[in-house]
């Protein structure tokens, strides 16, 4: 029979306080994004899909996002 490792062999490594804060911030942002997505899906389930006229084409969304990224990049450089 193989020996089972003890709990001490699987001790967890603690994070530095700054790293732990960063992980908590990422978790909060991820939770916020998931809540927004859930709200949209619940709205679609309740009210149906929005009309095409009321939607923004994905190409426009993509271009706006790329423009934001380019502006951030030039601000950093």
VEXTIRO-553275 format. One line per field, with one value per residue (C-alpha): residue in one letter; chain; x, y, z. Coordinates in steps of 0.001 Angstrom, whole numbers, plus 500000, padded with zeros to 6 digits. Example, Ala and Ser with C-alpha at 12.3 -4.5 7.8 and 13.67 -1.06 7.14 Angstrom:
BEGIN
type = (A  S)
mol = (A  A)
east = (512300  513670)
north = (495500  498940)
up = (507800  507140)
END
This chain:
BEGIN
type = (X  X  X  X  X  X  X  X  X  X  X  X  X  X  X  X  X  X  X  X  X  X  X  X  X  X  X  X  X  X  X  X  X  X  X  X  X  X  X  X  X  X  X  X  X  X  X  X  X  X  X  X  X  X  X  X  X  X  X  X  X  X  X  X  X  X  X  X  X  X  X  X  X  X  X  X  X)
mol = (A  A  A  A  A  A  A  A  A  A  A  A  A  A  A  A  A  A  A  A  A  A  A  A  A  A  A  A  A  A  A  A  A  A  A  A  A  A  A  A  A  A  A  A  A  A  A  A  A  A  A  A  A  A  A  A  A  A  A  A  A  A  A  A  A  A  A  A  A  A  A  A  A  A  A  A  A)
east = (500000  501135  501399  499009  500736  500004  498345  501677  503108  500366  500659  499548  501946  500679  500679  502307  499716  499981  499536  496549  494985  495545  493885  490917  490579  490654  488023  485801  486130  485409  482346  481139  481520  479686  476845  476524  476421  473845  471666  471783  470915  468043  466722  466881  465110  462369  461927  463391  466175  466497  465575  468349  467756  468497  471823  475310  477049  480012  482313  481620  482195  485474  486722  485819  487626  490711  490736  490610  493490  495561  494927  496009  499119  500205  499502  501792  504592)
north = (500000  503497  505904  508825  512189  513941  517328  518946  517896  519858  523081  526118  528916  532241  535240  538538  541129  543074  539899  538849  542292  541982  538548  539892  542835  540469  538265  541293  542471  538957  538731  542141  541061  537798  539700  542013  539061  537294  540417  540623  536943  537255  540266  538292  535352  537648  540045  538233  539396  543127  544474  544693  548438  548876  547051  548267  546229  544292  545951  549347  547941  546382  549606  551643  549152  549149  552954  552893  550416  552529  555639  553787  552502  555957  557372  554740  555237)
up = (500000  499315  502171  502159  502563  505824  506068  506926  503560  501806  503791  501840  501132  502436  500113  500836  501935  498658  496611  498717  498170  494418  494364  496347  493943  490968  492605  493237  489615  488331  490597  489357  485720  486403  488105  485086  482698  484864  484876  481075  480712  483179  481243  477993  479627  480960  478036  475040  472769  472121  468715  466152  465854  469554  469399  468553  465844  467200  464676  466249  469717  468584  467003  470085  472301  470061  470137  473965  474066  471653  473770  476924  475213  474034  477512  479068  476535)
END
